[in-house]
Amino acid sequence: MAEVSLEDVRKIIEGGPVKIDLPYPLQDRPEGSLWFMEQPSDWLYDLGQAVREAAVAEAEAMPEFEKIKKLPPTTDWVNSQKATRKRSEKRLAELEAKGEGMVPEETLEVANLRDYLDRLIDPEAYTRADEILAKRGRKAFEGWLMPRLVVDEAGRHLFEMDTPDGKRRWIQLGRDIKLQMNGYFWQVLLLVQTAKNFNPVQSSN
């Protein structure tokens, strides 16, 4: 999990977006233009979750999934899930060992890690179908919500996905840029989650 600073959390609490440190790739804005990933409203986030659930339900209804519901998940996927949990548990133990010596940023990280570990799945209880459905749902969630959070310096949305032009320009970004933007997308969601645990009276001074 990414480290989170008090300044990061304050920006999110104040409604500030996260700067995307990638050159803006399209020719429709001046060279050197800045762009950002803003935090989603609760309403928009819930819509993204609905898109995720719809994608999972649609895939699950396909007859092909009946054939893999009893198959185990892939070894690589199971190992990846276990490695993620192990890293998070190790980091949590390191921080908790500091006790009262933790600085506010570390206290926030502890709260975030606990929440994250509570939500981690048990890969041993999953099937191949569950693995595929989880990936399908995540991809649908990212693909729907991410372009709706990209804004310019003035907070104007750069990709109006309800318009043909907005969709066309989003497609023009290309797969590689979107993969790099993915990190900023999940960083914003992490910060929003962390901000819920933020105590404004804490200070790192």
C-alpha positions in Angstrom: 0.0 0.0 0.0 1.2 3.5 -0.8 2.3 5.8 2.0 0.0 8.6 2.9 1.0 12.0 4.3 -1.1 14.4 6.3 -0.8 16.9 3.5 -2.3 14.3 1.1 -5.2 13.8 3.4 -5.8 17.5 4.0 -6.0 18.0 0.3 -8.6 15.4 -0.1 -10.6 16.8 2.9 -10.4 20.2 1.3 -11.7 18.7 -2.0 -8.3 19.1 -3.8 -7.4 16.7 -6.6 -4.2 14.8 -7.1 -1.8 16.0 -9.8 -1.1 13.5 -12.6 2.6 13.7 -13.2 2.4 12.6 -16.8 2.6 14.8 -19.8 -0.9 15.4 -21.2 -0.8 13.3 -24.3 -3.5 14.8 -26.6 -3.1 17.8 -28.9 -6.3 19.6 -27.8 -4.6 21.5 -25.0 -1.4 23.7 -24.9 1.9 21.8 -24.4 2.7 21.5 -20.7 -0.9 21.7 -19.6 -1.6 20.2 -16.2 -4.2 17.6 -15.4 -5.5 16.0 -12.2 -7.5 13.1 -10.7 -10.2 14.4 -8.5 -11.9 12.6 -5.7 -15.3 11.0 -6.5 -18.5 12.1 -4.9 -20.3 9.4 -2.9 -22.9 9.4 -5.7 -20.4 8.9 -8.5 -18.5 6.2 -6.5 -21.8 4.3 -5.9 -22.5 4.4 -9.6 -19.1 3.0 -10.3 -19.8 0.2 -7.8 -23.1 -0.5 -9.6 -21.3 -0.8 -12.9 -18.9 -3.3 -11.2 -21.8 -5.4 -9.9 -23.6 -5.3 -13.3 -20.4 -6.5 -15.1 -20.0 -9.3 -12.6 -23.6 -10.4 -12.8 -23.5 -10.3 -16.6 -20.4 -12.4 -16.8 -21.6 -14.8 -14.1 -24.8 -15.5 -16.2 -22.7 -16.7 -19.2 -23.0 -20.5 -19.6 -19.2 -20.8 -19.9 -18.8 -19.9 -16.2 -20.6 -23.1 -15.1 -17.7 -25.0 -16.5 -15.1 -23.3 -14.2 -17.1 -22.9 -11.0 -15.5 -26.0 -9.5 -12.0 -25.3 -10.7 -9.4 -23.8 -8.3 -8.0 -20.4 -9.0 -4.7 -20.1 -10.8 -1.6 -20.5 -8.7 -0.1 -17.2 -9.7 -3.3 -15.4 -8.6 -3.4 -17.2 -5.2 0.3 -16.5 -4.6 -0.2 -12.8 -5.5 -3.1 -12.5 -3.0 -1.1 -14.2 -0.3 2.0 -12.0 -0.9 -0.2 -8.9 -0.7 -1.6 -9.9 2.7 1.9 -10.9 3.9 3.4 -7.5 3.0 0.5 -5.6 4.6 0.6 -7.7 7.8 4.4 -7.2 8.1 4.1 -3.4 7.7 1.2 -3.3 10.2 3.3 -5.2 12.7 6.2 -2.9 12.2 4.1 0.2 12.9 2.2 -1.3 15.8 5.5 -2.2 17.5 6.2 1.6 17.7 3.3 2.0 20.1 2.9 5.6 21.2 6.1 6.5 19.2 4.1 6.5 16.0 3.8 9.9 14.2 0.3 10.9 12.9 1.1 9.8 9.4 1.9 6.3 10.7 -1.3 6.3 12.8 -3.2 7.0 9.6 -1.4 4.2 7.8 -2.2 1.7 10.6 -5.9 2.6 10.3 -5.7 2.2 6.6 -3.9 -1.2 6.8 -6.4 -2.6 9.2 -9.3 -1.6 7.0 -7.5 -3.0 4.0 -6.7 -6.3 5.6 -10.3 -6.7 6.7 -11.4 -6.4 3.1 -8.8 -8.7 1.6 -10.3 -12.0 0.3 -9.3 -15.5 1.3 -7.9 -16.9 -2.1 -8.2 -20.5 -0.8 -12.0 -20.0 -0.7 -12.2 -18.8 -4.3 -12.7 -20.7 -7.5 -11.4 -20.0 -11.0 -14.8 -18.3 -11.8 -14.5 -16.1 -8.7 -11.0 -15.0 -9.8 -12.2 -14.1 -13.3 -15.3 -12.3 -12.0 -13.2 -10.3 -9.6 -10.9 -9.1 -12.4 -13.9 -8.4 -14.6 -15.6 -6.3 -11.9 -12.5 -4.3 -11.1 -11.8 -3.6 -14.8 -15.4 -2.4 -15.3 -15.2 -0.2 -12.2 -11.9 1.4 -13.2 -13.0 1.9 -16.8 -16.2 3.6 -15.9 -15.1 5.8 -12.9 -11.6 6.8 -13.8 -12.3 9.0 -16.9 -15.0 10.8 -14.9 -12.4 12.0 -12.4 -9.9 13.5 -14.8 -9.9 17.3 -14.7 -7.9 20.3 -15.8 -6.4 23.2 -13.7 -9.8 24.8 -13.4 -11.6 21.6 -12.3 -13.3 21.1 -15.7 -13.7 17.5 -16.7 -11.5 16.6 -19.7 -13.5 13.5 -20.8 -17.2 14.0 -20.8 -18.1 10.3 -21.2 -21.8 11.1 -21.9 -20.7 12.7 -25.2 -19.3 11.1 -28.4 -16.4 13.6 -28.3 -15.5 12.8 -24.7 -15.6 9.0 -25.4 -13.5 9.5 -28.6 -10.8 11.5 -26.7 -10.7 8.9 -23.9 -10.1 6.2 -26.4 -7.3 8.3 -28.0 -5.4 8.3 -24.8 -4.3 4.7 -25.5 -3.8 1.7 -23.2 -0.3 2.6 -21.9 -1.3 6.0 -20.6 -4.4 4.6 -19.0 -2.3 1.9 -17.2 -0.1 4.7 -15.8 -3.1 6.7 -14.8 -4.5 3.7 -12.9 -2.0 4.4 -10.1 -3.4 7.9 -9.6 -6.9 6.6 -9.6 -6.3 4.1 -6.8 -4.2 6.7 -4.9 -7.2 9.0 -4.8 -9.5 6.2 -3.6 -6.9 5.3 -1.0 -6.7 8.9 0.2 -10.5 9.2 0.4 -10.6 6.1 2.6 -7.7 7.3 4.8 -9.3 10.7 5.2 -12.2 9.0 7.0 -9.8 8.1 9.8 -8.1 11.5 9.9 -8.1 13.4 13.2 -7.7 17.1 12.4 -6.2 17.8 15.9 -3.3 15.6 15.2 0.0 17.3 14.2 3.3 15.9 13.0 5.2 18.9 14.6 
